[in-house]
Amino acid sequence: MLNEKICELREELNDSIIRGQDYSITYELSIKLDELIAEYYKIELNEIDQTNRQKSRKLLKI
């Protein structure tokens, strides 16, 4: 879902640049996209961290 939002906003940003919209609109779209990407990576890194913790726990039980 978040990935879809990122793709949609990226398209909207690209269209804004191509159409030569006012800089403030392009800038706001860019900020929103950056925030979504940051949220995506936060979630991904959290999932990787949880997976690594689970693997560590399994290794310690052996």
Sine and cosine of phi, psi and omega as CSV:
sin_phi,cos_phi,sin_psi,cos_psi,sin_omega,cos_omega
0.00,0.00,-0.76,0.65,0.01,-1.00
-0.90,0.43,-0.61,0.79,0.03,-1.00
-0.88,0.48,-0.64,0.77,0.04,-1.00
-0.90,0.43,-0.68,0.74,0.02,-1.00
-0.88,0.48,-0.64,0.77,0.02,-1.00
-0.88,0.47,-0.72,0.69,0.00,-1.00
-0.89,0.46,-0.69,0.72,0.01,-1.00
-0.89,0.46,-0.71,0.71,-0.02,-1.00
-0.93,0.36,-0.58,0.82,0.06,-1.00
-0.88,0.47,-0.68,0.74,0.05,-1.00
-0.89,0.46,-0.69,0.73,0.01,-1.00
-0.89,0.46,-0.66,0.75,0.03,-1.00
-0.90,0.43,-0.71,0.70,0.03,-1.00
-0.86,0.51,-0.69,0.72,0.03,-1.00
-0.88,0.47,-0.64,0.77,0.02,-1.00
-0.88,0.48,-0.67,0.74,0.01,-1.00
-0.92,0.38,-0.72,0.69,-0.04,-1.00
-0.89,0.46,-0.67,0.74,-0.01,-1.00
-0.97,0.25,-0.19,0.98,-0.01,-1.00
0.94,0.34,0.59,0.81,0.02,-1.00
-0.88,0.47,0.24,-0.97,0.03,-1.00
-0.80,0.61,0.64,-0.77,-0.07,-1.00
-0.84,0.55,-0.59,0.80,-0.05,-1.00
-0.90,0.44,-0.57,0.82,0.04,-1.00
-0.93,0.37,-0.74,0.68,0.02,-1.00
-0.87,0.49,-0.66,0.76,0.00,-1.00
-0.89,0.45,-0.71,0.70,0.01,-1.00
-0.89,0.46,-0.66,0.75,0.04,-1.00
-0.89,0.46,-0.64,0.77,0.01,-1.00
-0.90,0.44,-0.67,0.74,0.03,-1.00
-0.89,0.45,-0.71,0.70,0.01,-1.00
-0.88,0.48,-0.66,0.75,0.02,-1.00
-0.90,0.44,-0.69,0.72,0.04,-1.00
-0.85,0.52,-0.66,0.75,0.00,-1.00
-0.91,0.42,-0.66,0.75,0.02,-1.00
-0.91,0.41,-0.65,0.76,0.02,-1.00
-0.90,0.43,-0.67,0.75,0.04,-1.00
-0.88,0.48,-0.67,0.75,0.03,-1.00
-0.90,0.44,-0.66,0.75,0.02,-1.00
-0.86,0.51,-0.76,0.65,-0.02,-1.00
-0.92,0.39,-0.55,0.84,0.05,-1.00
-0.88,0.47,-0.70,0.71,0.02,-1.00
-0.91,0.42,-0.72,0.70,-0.01,-1.00
-0.88,0.48,-0.71,0.70,0.00,-1.00
-0.91,0.41,-0.58,0.81,0.05,-1.00
-0.90,0.44,-0.67,0.74,0.02,-1.00
-0.91,0.42,-0.65,0.76,0.03,-1.00
-0.90,0.44,-0.67,0.74,0.01,-1.00
-0.88,0.47,-0.69,0.73,0.01,-1.00
-0.90,0.43,-0.65,0.76,0.03,-1.00
-0.89,0.46,-0.69,0.72,0.02,-1.00
-0.90,0.44,-0.61,0.79,0.05,-1.00
-0.91,0.42,-0.67,0.75,0.01,-1.00
-0.90,0.44,-0.67,0.74,0.02,-1.00
-0.90,0.44,-0.66,0.75,0.02,-1.00
-0.89,0.45,-0.67,0.74,0.01,-1.00
-0.89,0.45,-0.66,0.75,0.01,-1.00
-0.90,0.43,-0.65,0.76,0.01,-1.00
-0.92,0.40,-0.59,0.81,-0.01,-1.00
-0.95,0.32,-0.41,0.91,0.01,-1.00
-0.98,0.22,-0.35,0.94,-0.07,-1.00
-0.94,0.33,0.00,0.00,0.00,0.00
